[in-house]
Amino acid sequence: MSEASDHGRIPEQIDGVPVTSGTVQGALADDGSGLKLTAPLARRLERPHAGADGRP
């Protein structure tokens, strides 16, 4: 594709981050293992949590 045809084109973005093949591949490779289920998030998701304080 020539530069002229790309001139003025706004790149696709998600949350302000340009979507490229690299960002898509990175997102697909992330298995979420680094995420932590905190008590507030557990309450919000209505999921049991070892540290939950009993609030609904």
PDB file with SEQRES, HELIX, SHEET and CRYST1 records, atoms N, CA, C and O in Angstrom:
SEQRES   1 A   56  MET SER GLU ALA SER ASP HIS GLY ARG ILE PRO GLU GLN          
SEQRES   2 A   56  ILE ASP GLY VAL PRO VAL THR SER GLY THR VAL GLN GLY          
SEQRES   3 A   56  ALA LEU ALA ASP ASP GLY SER GLY LEU LYS LEU THR ALA          
SEQRES   4 A   56  PRO LEU ALA ARG ARG LEU GLU ARG PRO HIS ALA GLY ALA          
SEQRES   5 A   56  ASP GLY ARG PRO                                              
HELIX    1 AA1 GLU A    3  ASP A    6  1                                   4    
HELIX    2 AA2 SER A   21  ALA A   29  1                                   9    
HELIX    3 AA3 ALA A   39  LEU A   45  1                                   7    
SHEET    1 AA1 2 GLN A  13  ILE A  14  0                                        
SHEET    2 AA1 2 VAL A  17  PRO A  18 -1                                        
CRYST1    1.000    1.000    1.000  90.00  90.00  90.00 P 1           1          
ATOM      1  N   MET A   1       0.855  -1.174   0.000  1.00  0.00           N  
ATOM      2  CA  MET A   1       0.000   0.000   0.000  1.00  0.00           C  
ATOM      3  C   MET A   1       0.899   1.234   0.000  1.00  0.00           C  
ATOM      4  O   MET A   1       1.885   1.280   0.736  1.00  0.00           O  
ATOM      5  N   SER A   2       0.579   2.201  -0.790  1.00  0.00           N  
ATOM      6  CA  SER A   2       1.419   3.392  -0.869  1.00  0.00           C  
ATOM      7  C   SER A   2       1.118   4.353   0.267  1.00  0.00           C  
ATOM      8  O   SER A   2       0.047   4.309   0.872  1.00  0.00           O  
ATOM      9  N   GLU A   3       2.088   5.230   0.549  1.00  0.00           N  
ATOM     10  CA  GLU A   3       1.892   6.244   1.583  1.00  0.00           C  
ATOM     11  C   GLU A   3       0.726   7.153   1.251  1.00  0.00           C  
ATOM     12  O   GLU A   3      -0.004   7.582   2.145  1.00  0.00           O  
ATOM     13  N   ALA A   4       0.548   7.447  -0.013  1.00  0.00           N  
ATOM     14  CA  ALA A   4      -0.515   8.360  -0.431  1.00  0.00           C  
ATOM     15  C   ALA A   4      -1.885   7.809  -0.062  1.00  0.00           C  
ATOM     16  O   ALA A   4      -2.763   8.569   0.347  1.00  0.00           O  
ATOM     17  N   SER A   5      -2.082   6.505  -0.198  1.00  0.00           N  
ATOM     18  CA  SER A   5      -3.395   5.940   0.111  1.00  0.00           C  
ATOM     19  C   SER A   5      -3.641   5.872   1.616  1.00  0.00           C  
ATOM     20  O   SER A   5      -4.792   5.789   2.043  1.00  0.00           O  
ATOM     21  N   ASP A   6      -2.591   5.905   2.422  1.00  0.00           N  
ATOM     22  CA  ASP A   6      -2.721   5.871   3.883  1.00  0.00           C  
ATOM     23  C   ASP A   6      -2.852   7.270   4.483  1.00  0.00           C  
ATOM     24  O   ASP A   6      -3.207   7.417   5.653  1.00  0.00           O  
ATOM     25  N   HIS A   7      -2.565   8.300   3.679  1.00  0.00           N  
ATOM     26  CA  HIS A   7      -2.563   9.678   4.181  1.00  0.00           C  
ATOM     27  C   HIS A   7      -3.936  10.052   4.746  1.00  0.00           C  
ATOM     28  O   HIS A   7      -4.957   9.910   4.073  1.00  0.00           O  
ATOM     29  N   GLY A   8      -3.940  10.532   5.995  1.00  0.00           N  
ATOM     30  CA  GLY A   8      -5.181  10.967   6.612  1.00  0.00           C  
ATOM     31  C   GLY A   8      -5.999   9.852   7.224  1.00  0.00           C  
ATOM     32  O   GLY A   8      -7.051  10.108   7.811  1.00  0.00           O  
ATOM     33  N   ARG A   9      -5.543   8.636   7.101  1.00  0.00           N  
ATOM     34  CA  ARG A   9      -6.285   7.503   7.660  1.00  0.00           C  
ATOM     35  C   ARG A   9      -6.051   7.434   9.162  1.00  0.00           C  
ATOM     36  O   ARG A   9      -4.910   7.512   9.619  1.00  0.00           O  
ATOM     37  N   ILE A  10      -7.119   7.290   9.928  1.00  0.00           N  
ATOM     38  CA  ILE A  10      -7.011   7.154  11.380  1.00  0.00           C  
ATOM     39  C   ILE A  10      -6.882   5.670  11.693  1.00  0.00           C  
ATOM     40  O   ILE A  10      -7.752   4.884  11.319  1.00  0.00           O  
ATOM     41  N   PRO A  11      -5.798   5.270  12.378  1.00  0.00           N  
ATOM     42  CA  PRO A  11      -5.633   3.837  12.681  1.00  0.00           C  
ATOM     43  C   PRO A  11      -6.691   3.356  13.667  1.00  0.00           C  
ATOM     44  O   PRO A  11      -7.154   4.114  14.520  1.00  0.00           O  
ATOM     45  N   GLU A  12      -7.061   2.106  13.541  1.00  0.00           N  
ATOM     46  CA  GLU A  12      -7.992   1.502  14.491  1.00  0.00           C  
ATOM     47  C   GLU A  12      -7.336   1.488  15.861  1.00  0.00           C  
ATOM     48  O   GLU A  12      -6.153   1.170  15.983  1.00  0.00           O  
ATOM     49  N   GLN A  13      -8.101   1.832  16.898  1.00  0.00           N  
ATOM     50  CA  GLN A  13      -7.555   1.858  18.250  1.00  0.00           C  
ATOM     51  C   GLN A  13      -8.545   1.248  19.230  1.00  0.00           C  
ATOM     52  O   GLN A  13      -9.758   1.304  19.030  1.00  0.00           O  
ATOM     53  N   ILE A  14      -8.006   0.670  20.287  1.00  0.00           N  
ATOM     54  CA  ILE A  14      -8.792   0.185  21.420  1.00  0.00           C  
ATOM     55  C   ILE A  14      -8.166   0.796  22.653  1.00  0.00           C  
ATOM     56  O   ILE A  14      -6.982   0.586  22.915  1.00  0.00           O  
ATOM     57  N   ASP A  15      -8.940   1.548  23.412  1.00  0.00           N  
ATOM     58  CA  ASP A  15      -8.445   2.254  24.601  1.00  0.00           C  
ATOM     59  C   ASP A  15      -7.215   3.097  24.281  1.00  0.00           C  
ATOM     60  O   ASP A  15      -6.287   3.177  25.086  1.00  0.00           O  
ATOM     61  N   GLY A  16      -7.208   3.724  23.108  1.00  0.00           N  
ATOM     62  CA  GLY A  16      -6.111   4.607  22.733  1.00  0.00           C  
ATOM     63  C   GLY A  16      -4.864   3.906  22.225  1.00  0.00           C  
ATOM     64  O   GLY A  16      -3.873   4.563  21.904  1.00  0.00           O  
ATOM     65  N   VAL A  17      -4.897   2.577  22.148  1.00  0.00           N  
ATOM     66  CA  VAL A  17      -3.731   1.814  21.685  1.00  0.00           C  
ATOM     67  C   VAL A  17      -3.989   1.369  20.247  1.00  0.00           C  
ATOM     68  O   VAL A  17      -5.004   0.728  19.974  1.00  0.00           O  
ATOM     69  N   PRO A  18      -3.080   1.703  19.322  1.00  0.00           N  
ATOM     70  CA  PRO A  18      -3.270   1.258  17.941  1.00  0.00           C  
ATOM     71  C   PRO A  18      -3.319  -0.269  17.852  1.00  0.00           C  
ATOM     72  O   PRO A  18      -2.525  -0.965  18.484  1.00  0.00           O  
ATOM     73  N   VAL A  19      -4.250  -0.767  17.070  1.00  0.00           N  
ATOM     74  CA  VAL A  19      -4.387  -2.207  16.888  1.00  0.00           C  
ATOM     75  C   VAL A  19      -3.517  -2.617  15.705  1.00  0.00           C  
ATOM     76  O   VAL A  19      -3.776  -2.231  14.564  1.00  0.00           O  
ATOM     77  N   THR A  20      -2.498  -3.392  15.990  1.00  0.00           N  
ATOM     78  CA  THR A  20      -1.600  -3.917  14.963  1.00  0.00           C  
ATOM     79  C   THR A  20      -1.579  -5.429  15.092  1.00  0.00           C  
ATOM     80  O   THR A  20      -2.114  -5.977  16.055  1.00  0.00           O  
ATOM     81  N   SER A  21      -0.974  -6.100  14.139  1.00  0.00           N  
ATOM     82  CA  SER A  21      -0.889  -7.556  14.241  1.00  0.00           C  
ATOM     83  C   SER A  21      -0.123  -7.956  15.501  1.00  0.00           C  
ATOM     84  O   SER A  21      -0.424  -8.983  16.108  1.00  0.00           O  
ATOM     85  N   GLY A  22       0.874  -7.145  15.901  1.00  0.00           N  
ATOM     86  CA  GLY A  22       1.649  -7.448  17.112  1.00  0.00           C  
ATOM     87  C   GLY A  22       0.817  -7.342  18.374  1.00  0.00           C  
ATOM     88  O   GLY A  22       0.940  -8.180  19.268  1.00  0.00           O  
ATOM     89  N   THR A  23      -0.041  -6.308  18.462  1.00  0.00           N  
ATOM     90  CA  THR A  23      -0.866  -6.168  19.669  1.00  0.00           C  
ATOM     91  C   THR A  23      -1.915  -7.266  19.729  1.00  0.00           C  
ATOM     92  O   THR A  23      -2.240  -7.757  20.810  1.00  0.00           O  
ATOM     93  N   VAL A  24      -2.447  -7.654  18.579  1.00  0.00           N  
ATOM     94  CA  VAL A  24      -3.440  -8.734  18.557  1.00  0.00           C  
ATOM     95  C   VAL A  24      -2.785 -10.050  18.958  1.00  0.00           C  
ATOM     96  O   VAL A  24      -3.346 -10.800  19.757  1.00  0.00           O  
ATOM     97  N   GLN A  25      -1.605 -10.337  18.415  1.00  0.00           N  
ATOM     98  CA  GLN A  25      -0.899 -11.574  18.767  1.00  0.00           C  
ATOM     99  C   GLN A  25      -0.552 -11.595  20.250  1.00  0.00           C  
ATOM    100  O   GLN A  25      -0.667 -12.633  20.900  1.00  0.00           O  
ATOM    101  N   GLY A  26      -0.130 -10.454  20.787  1.00  0.00           N  
ATOM    102  CA  GLY A  26       0.189 -10.377  22.212  1.00  0.00           C  
ATOM    103  C   GLY A  26      -1.027 -10.632  23.076  1.00  0.00           C  
ATOM    104  O   GLY A  26      -0.942 -11.334  24.084  1.00  0.00           O  
ATOM    105  N   ALA A  27      -2.159 -10.066  22.686  1.00  0.00           N  
ATOM    106  CA  ALA A  27      -3.391 -10.267  23.455  1.00  0.00           C  
ATOM    107  C   ALA A  27      -3.836 -11.724  23.407  1.00  0.00           C  
ATOM    108  O   ALA A  27      -4.287 -12.269  24.414  1.00  0.00           O  
ATOM    109  N   LEU A  28      -3.713 -12.345  22.260  1.00  0.00           N  
ATOM    110  CA  LEU A  28      -4.114 -13.743  22.138  1.00  0.00           C  
ATOM    111  C   LEU A  28      -3.180 -14.665  22.916  1.00  0.00           C  
ATOM    112  O   LEU A  28      -3.607 -15.719  23.387  1.00  0.00           O  
ATOM    113  N   ALA A  29      -1.912 -14.281  23.055  1.00  0.00           N  
ATOM    114  CA  ALA A  29      -0.941 -15.109  23.765  1.00  0.00           C  
ATOM    115  C   ALA A  29      -1.068 -14.975  25.281  1.00  0.00           C  
ATOM    116  O   ALA A  29      -0.587 -15.838  26.015  1.00  0.00           O  
ATOM    117  N   ASP A  30      -1.709 -13.903  25.763  1.00  0.00           N  
ATOM    118  CA  ASP A  30      -1.833 -13.663  27.205  1.00  0.00           C  
ATOM    119  C   ASP A  30      -2.915 -14.571  27.777  1.00  0.00           C  
ATOM    120  O   ASP A  30      -4.086 -14.448  27.419  1.00  0.00           O  
ATOM    121  N   ASP A  31      -2.523 -15.481  28.665  1.00  0.00           N  
ATOM    122  CA  ASP A  31      -3.494 -16.413  29.241  1.00  0.00           C  
ATOM    123  C   ASP A  31      -4.136 -15.886  30.522  1.00  0.00           C  
ATOM    124  O   ASP A  31      -4.968 -16.570  31.117  1.00  0.00           O  
ATOM    125  N   GLY A  32      -3.765 -14.691  30.952  1.00  0.00           N  
ATOM    126  CA  GLY A  32      -4.367 -14.103  32.143  1.00  0.00           C  
ATOM    127  C   GLY A  32      -3.824 -14.648  33.449  1.00  0.00           C  
ATOM    128  O   GLY A  32      -4.366 -14.346  34.512  1.00  0.00           O  
ATOM    129  N   SER A  33      -2.770 -15.442  33.394  1.00  0.00           N  
ATOM    130  CA  SER A  33      -2.251 -16.067  34.613  1.00  0.00           C  
ATOM    131  C   SER A  33      -1.708 -15.051  35.612  1.00  0.00           C  
ATOM    132  O   SER A  33      -1.577 -15.362  36.795  1.00  0.00           O  
ATOM    133  N   GLY A  34      -1.390 -13.847  35.156  1.00  0.00           N  
ATOM    134  CA  GLY A  34      -0.870 -12.828  36.062  1.00  0.00           C  
ATOM    135  C   GLY A  34      -1.952 -12.050  36.789  1.00  0.00           C  
ATOM    136  O   GLY A  34      -1.644 -11.218  37.643  1.00  0.00           O  
ATOM    137  N   LEU A  35      -3.209 -12.302  36.470  1.00  0.00           N  
ATOM    138  CA  LEU A  35      -4.303 -11.569  37.104  1.00  0.00           C  
ATOM    139  C   LEU A  35      -4.577 -12.108  38.500  1.00  0.00           C  
ATOM    140  O   LEU A  35      -4.440 -13.306  38.751  1.00  0.00           O  
ATOM    141  N   LYS A  36      -4.960 -11.224  39.398  1.00  0.00           N  
ATOM    142  CA  LYS A  36      -5.280 -11.614  40.773  1.00  0.00           C  
ATOM    143  C   LYS A  36      -6.752 -11.317  41.040  1.00  0.00           C  
ATOM    144  O   LYS A  36      -7.241 -10.240  40.699  1.00  0.00           O  
ATOM    145  N   LEU A  37      -7.457 -12.264  41.644  1.00  0.00           N  
ATOM    146  CA  LEU A  37      -8.852 -12.055  42.021  1.00  0.00           C  
ATOM    147  C   LEU A  37      -8.865 -11.453  43.416  1.00  0.00           C  
ATOM    148  O   LEU A  37      -8.651 -12.153  44.406  1.00  0.00           O  
ATOM    149  N   THR A  38      -9.114 -10.161  43.488  1.00  0.00           N  
ATOM    150  CA  THR A  38      -9.153  -9.469  44.772  1.00  0.00           C  
ATOM    151  C   THR A  38     -10.550  -9.585  45.365  1.00  0.00           C  
ATOM    152  O   THR A  38     -11.505  -9.900  44.655  1.00  0.00           O  
ATOM    153  N   ALA A  39     -10.670  -9.332  46.660  1.00  0.00           N  
ATOM    154  CA  ALA A  39     -11.975  -9.407  47.319  1.00  0.00           C  
ATOM    155  C   ALA A  39     -12.990  -8.465  46.669  1.00  0.00           C  
ATOM    156  O   ALA A  39     -14.114  -8.896  46.415  1.00  0.00           O  
ATOM    157  N   PRO A  40     -12.650  -7.186  46.383  1.00  0.00           N  
ATOM    158  CA  PRO A  40     -13.639  -6.319  45.728  1.00  0.00           C  
ATOM    159  C   PRO A  40     -14.055  -6.833  44.347  1.00  0.00           C  
ATOM    160  O   PRO A  40     -15.227  -6.753  43.980  1.00  0.00           O  
ATOM    161  N   LEU A  41     -13.091  -7.361  43.584  1.00  0.00           N  
ATOM    162  CA  LEU A  41     -13.429  -7.900  42.273  1.00  0.00           C  
ATOM    163  C   LEU A  41     -14.287  -9.150  42.423  1.00  0.00           C  
ATOM    164  O   LEU A  41     -15.233  -9.344  41.660  1.00  0.00           O  
ATOM    165  N   ALA A  42     -13.968  -9.999  43.396  1.00  0.00           N  
ATOM    166  CA  ALA A  42     -14.762 -11.203  43.640  1.00  0.00           C  
ATOM    167  C   ALA A  42     -16.206 -10.833  43.971  1.00  0.00           C  
ATOM    168  O   ALA A  42     -17.141 -11.463  43.478  1.00  0.00           O  
ATOM    169  N   ARG A  43     -16.386  -9.806  44.811  1.00  0.00           N  
ATOM    170  CA  ARG A  43     -17.749  -9.353  45.126  1.00  0.00           C  
ATOM    171  C   ARG A  43     -18.456  -8.859  43.870  1.00  0.00           C  
ATOM    172  O   ARG A  43     -19.621  -9.179  43.634  1.00  0.00           O  
ATOM    173  N   ARG A  44     -17.740  -8.077  43.067  1.00  0.00           N  
ATOM    174  CA  ARG A  44     -18.330  -7.509  41.845  1.00  0.00           C  
ATOM    175  C   ARG A  44     -18.749  -8.610  40.873  1.00  0.00           C  
ATOM    176  O   ARG A  44     -19.790  -8.513  40.223  1.00  0.00           O  
ATOM    177  N   LEU A  45     -17.931  -9.653  40.781  1.00  0.00           N  
ATOM    178  CA  LEU A  45     -18.213 -10.769  39.882  1.00  0.00           C  
ATOM    179  C   LEU A  45     -19.107 -11.825  40.521  1.00  0.00           C  
ATOM    180  O   LEU A  45     -19.490 -12.799  39.874  1.00  0.00           O  
ATOM    181  N   GLU A  46     -19.440 -11.626  41.805  1.00  0.00           N  
ATOM    182  CA  GLU A  46     -20.234 -12.593  42.575  1.00  0.00           C  
ATOM    183  C   GLU A  46     -19.596 -13.979  42.539  1.00  0.00           C  
ATOM    184  O   GLU A  46     -20.263 -14.990  42.319  1.00  0.00           O  
ATOM    185  N   ARG A  47     -18.263 -13.992  42.766  1.00  0.00           N  
ATOM    186  CA  ARG A  47     -17.492 -15.232  42.795  1.00  0.00           C  
ATOM    187  C   ARG A  47     -16.900 -15.424  44.181  1.00  0.00           C  
ATOM    188  O   ARG A  47     -16.520 -14.444  44.822  1.00  0.00           O  
ATOM    189  N   PRO A  48     -16.812 -16.668  44.663  1.00  0.00           N  
ATOM    190  CA  PRO A  48     -16.192 -16.909  45.966  1.00  0.00           C  
ATOM    191  C   PRO A  48     -14.715 -16.508  45.957  1.00  0.00           C  
ATOM    192  O   PRO A  48     -14.038 -16.602  44.934  1.00  0.00           O  
ATOM    193  N   HIS A  49     -14.237 -16.064  47.108  1.00  0.00           N  
ATOM    194  CA  HIS A  49     -12.843 -15.638  47.237  1.00  0.00           C  
ATOM    195  C   HIS A  49     -12.383 -15.956  48.651  1.00  0.00           C  
ATOM    196  O   HIS A  49     -13.106 -15.699  49.613  1.00  0.00           O  
ATOM    197  N   ALA A  50     -11.191 -16.512  48.780  1.00  0.00           N  
ATOM    198  CA  ALA A  50     -10.679 -16.916  50.092  1.00  0.00           C  
ATOM    199  C   ALA A  50     -10.611 -15.750  51.064  1.00  0.00           C  
ATOM    200  O   ALA A  50     -10.776 -15.949  52.267  1.00  0.00           O  
ATOM    201  N   GLY A  51     -10.372 -14.542  50.577  1.00  0.00           N  
ATOM    202  CA  GLY A  51     -10.260 -13.380  51.452  1.00  0.00           C  
ATOM    203  C   GLY A  51     -11.522 -12.542  51.507  1.00  0.00           C  
ATOM    204  O   GLY A  51     -11.503 -11.434  52.044  1.00  0.00           O  
ATOM    205  N   ALA A  52     -12.621 -13.049  50.961  1.00  0.00           N  
ATOM    206  CA  ALA A  52     -13.868 -12.275  50.931  1.00  0.00           C  
ATOM    207  C   ALA A  52     -14.338 -12.002  52.350  1.00  0.00           C  
ATOM    208  O   ALA A  52     -14.199 -12.845  53.237  1.00  0.00           O  
ATOM    209  N   ASP A  53     -14.892 -10.825  52.551  1.00  0.00           N  
ATOM    210  CA  ASP A  53     -15.280 -10.409  53.897  1.00  0.00           C  
ATOM    211  C   ASP A  53     -16.751 -10.675  54.205  1.00  0.00           C  
ATOM    212  O   ASP A  53     -17.256 -10.192  55.218  1.00  0.00           O  
ATOM    213  N   GLY A  54     -17.440 -11.419  53.371  1.00  0.00           N  
ATOM    214  CA  GLY A  54     -18.815 -11.800  53.647  1.00  0.00           C  
ATOM    215  C   GLY A  54     -19.864 -10.823  53.148  1.00  0.00           C  
ATOM    216  O   GLY A  54     -21.059 -11.113  53.204  1.00  0.00           O  
ATOM    217  N   ARG A  55     -19.424  -9.653  52.654  1.00  0.00           N  
ATOM    218  CA  ARG A  55     -20.416  -8.707  52.135  1.00  0.00           C  
ATOM    219  C   ARG A  55     -20.960  -9.212  50.805  1.00  0.00           C  
ATOM    220  O   ARG A  55     -20.238  -9.836  50.027  1.00  0.00           O  
ATOM    221  N   PRO A  56     -22.246  -8.938  50.547  1.00  0.00           N  
ATOM    222  CA  PRO A  56     -22.822  -9.381  49.262  1.00  0.00           C  
ATOM    223  C   PRO A  56     -22.253  -8.621  48.083  1.00  0.00           C  
ATOM    224  O   PRO A  56     -22.635  -8.876  46.941  1.00  0.00           O  
TER     225      PRO A  56                                                      
END                                                                             
